Amino acid sequence: MKLLVLLLFPVLTFAQTMTFEIEGHRGARGLVPENTIPSFKKAIDLGAHVLELDVVISKDKQVVVSHDTYFNPEITTDPKGEFVTKETQGNLYTLDYKEIKKYDVGLRGNKGFPEQEKMKVYKPLLKDMIREIEKYTKQKGLPAVKYNVEIKSNEKEIGKSQPDYAEFSDLVYKILVKELPLERVNMQSFDYNMLKYWHAQMQAGKYKKVAMAVLIEPRANNDVQVNIDKLGFKPDIWSPYFTQVNAERVKQLHDLGIRVIPWTVNKREEMEKVKAVGCDGVITDYPDRAKGL
């Protein structure tokens, strides 16, 4: 019996490490308004293992779950019930959260996602979102999910729509380390300076370890060594646009111990292709379409 257990244990461990991760992009954006608590709950219900989300900072230094540093004129209604336009889209960094919360981001729907349910909903705080999701999974007896937190940062926007790297990072980190076990957290960004800052803080022992994911722009140089040299360290996860992946590139990254999770993969046949070349998961607006992969 002991021999059987010893023989099975390595096999089970290997199988566990080979799980193909489904990441719900901004929750389940294809079906429920993006980056909202209902959207994250929907992603979990549809089988997502990871919740991908974006964070920005408000005037009163709150960490807000939002892809944009402004109110998206395609989906937002202001407190007076009027549609937000490019002229009135504002800047979240100049507004306290109590003002941001008054804007609706779900009643109008989203023309890019015709299946998306229309509902009255607002941009949540990161801490509130985490608490609600942790409570939700426990109440439903579901496995704990991971959180892939994208910091929406751009060096040119410091002082305009965001604080500097140190303040931005500290605000996000303090919430994550308080609310979650950090082995369930990935931090990702397109901004290499932000990634470098987090890595330096971890190296200095000021931040506890979180997995680091580098996002690759669709038209950027996807060469592995070029990007590692640019970063100055080896990331844990490589997240390129899904058309940039191929078997050779995935093998190269796996040989370096880097997982590959491309974005944003929405068609079933595309999901099957990226899995076939060896990717470790997908970031998708439709977690339901990834079932069974």
Secondary structure, 3 states (H helix, E strand, C coil): CHHHHHHHHHHHHHHHHCCCEEEEECCCCCCCCCCCHHHHHHHHHCCCCEEEEEEEECCCCCEEECCCCCCCCCCCECCCCCECCCCCCCCHHHCCHHHHCCCECCCCCCCCCCCCCCCCCCCCEHHHHHHHHHHHHHHCCCCCCEEEEEECCCHHHECCCECCHHHHHHHHHHHHHHHCCHHHEEEEECCHHHHHHHHHHHHCCCCCCCEEEEECCCCCCCCHHHHHHHHCCCCCEEECEHHHCCHHHHHHHHHCCCEECCECCCCHHHHHHHHHCCCCEEEECCHHHHCCC
